[in-house]
């Protein structure tokens, strides 16, 4: 019984020692994927804006991190996050806060976001 407890504890210690390597590998892979993810976000936002507005936005005009991409077009700010495109507007009352309009999937949604 005592031997089982010792082996159990030793096994646990071994498992804990091995686990960080797996976590480190996952974090390393995630960090290595950043340039590809950012490039994909640049392309996706540029293509969505082109399809909706006919305006080509170059990758240099788009800010992107690993999770989202943002671009300005004629004073309007578009944000792509988790495959959802939204229009971000400044609060008309305080001029400091921002509001996201509902998700934009087509030209009608864009029109609604622009008029709301």
C-alpha positions as CSV (number, residue, x, y, z in Angstrom):
1,X,0.0,0.0,0.0
2,X,2.8,2.4,0.9
3,X,4.7,1.4,-2.3
4,X,1.6,2.2,-4.4
5,X,1.5,5.7,-2.8
6,X,5.1,6.3,-3.5
7,X,4.8,5.1,-7.1
8,X,1.7,7.2,-7.4
9,X,3.5,10.3,-6.1
10,X,6.5,9.6,-8.3
11,X,4.3,9.0,-11.3
12,X,2.6,12.3,-10.6
13,X,5.9,14.1,-10.3
14,X,7.0,12.6,-13.6
15,X,3.7,13.6,-15.3
16,X,4.0,17.2,-14.0
17,X,7.6,17.4,-15.2
18,X,6.7,16.2,-18.6
19,X,3.6,18.3,-19.0
20,X,5.3,21.7,-19.3
21,X,7.1,20.6,-22.4
22,X,3.7,19.9,-24.0
23,X,2.5,23.3,-23.0
24,X,5.7,25.0,-24.2
25,X,5.3,23.2,-27.5
26,X,1.8,24.5,-27.9
27,X,2.7,28.0,-27.0
28,X,5.7,27.9,-29.3
29,X,3.5,26.7,-32.2
30,X,1.0,29.4,-31.5
31,X,3.7,32.1,-31.5
32,X,5.2,30.7,-34.7
33,X,1.8,30.9,-36.4
34,X,1.4,34.7,-35.7
35,X,2.9,35.9,-39.0
36,X,0.6,33.6,-41.0
37,X,-2.4,34.4,-38.9
38,X,-1.8,38.2,-39.3
39,X,-1.3,37.8,-43.1
40,X,-4.5,35.8,-43.3
41,X,-6.4,38.5,-41.4
42,X,-5.0,41.2,-43.7
43,X,-6.1,39.3,-46.7
44,X,-9.6,38.5,-45.3
45,X,-10.4,42.0,-44.2
46,X,-9.1,43.5,-47.5
47,X,-11.2,41.0,-49.5
48,X,-14.3,41.7,-47.4
49,X,-14.0,45.5,-47.8
50,X,-13.4,45.1,-51.5
51,X,-16.5,42.9,-51.9
52,X,-18.7,45.3,-50.0
53,X,-17.4,48.7,-51.1
54,X,-15.3,48.1,-54.2
55,X,-12.4,49.7,-52.4
56,X,-9.0,48.0,-52.4
57,X,-7.2,48.3,-49.1
58,X,-3.6,47.4,-49.1
59,X,-2.1,45.3,-46.3
60,X,-0.1,48.2,-45.1
61,X,-3.3,50.1,-44.4
62,X,-4.6,47.4,-42.1
63,X,-3.7,46.9,-38.5
64,X,-3.7,43.2,-37.5
65,X,-2.7,41.3,-34.4
66,X,-3.2,37.6,-34.0
67,X,-7.0,37.9,-33.4
68,X,-8.3,40.9,-35.2
69,X,-7.8,43.2,-38.1
70,X,-8.8,46.9,-38.3
71,X,-8.9,49.3,-41.3
72,X,-10.3,52.7,-42.0
73,X,-12.2,53.5,-45.1
74,X,-13.5,57.0,-45.7
75,X,-13.6,57.8,-42.0
76,X,-15.3,54.5,-41.1
77,X,-13.6,51.9,-39.1
78,X,-14.0,48.2,-40.0
79,X,-13.0,45.5,-37.6
80,X,-12.7,41.8,-38.4
81,X,-12.8,39.6,-35.3
82,X,-13.4,35.8,-35.3
83,X,-14.6,36.0,-38.9
84,X,-17.2,38.7,-38.1
85,X,-17.0,42.0,-39.8
86,X,-18.4,45.0,-38.0
87,X,-18.4,48.7,-38.4
88,X,-17.1,50.6,-35.3
89,X,-18.6,54.0,-34.7
90,X,-17.6,56.7,-32.2
91,X,-20.2,57.6,-29.6
92,X,-22.1,60.7,-30.8
93,X,-22.7,61.9,-27.2
94,X,-19.4,61.6,-25.5
95,X,-17.1,61.3,-28.6
96,X,-14.8,59.0,-26.7
97,X,-16.5,55.6,-26.5
98,X,-17.0,53.3,-29.5
99,X,-19.9,51.1,-30.5
100,X,-19.9,48.1,-32.8
101,X,-22.8,47.9,-35.3
102,X,-24.3,44.4,-35.9
103,X,-22.3,41.9,-38.0
104,X,-21.9,42.8,-41.6
105,X,-22.5,39.9,-44.0
106,X,-23.7,41.7,-47.2
107,X,-24.3,45.1,-48.7
108,X,-27.7,45.4,-47.0
109,X,-26.1,44.9,-43.6
110,X,-23.5,47.5,-44.5
111,X,-26.2,50.0,-45.4
112,X,-28.0,49.3,-42.1
113,X,-24.7,49.8,-40.2
114,X,-24.1,53.1,-42.0
115,X,-27.5,54.5,-41.3
116,X,-27.9,53.4,-37.7
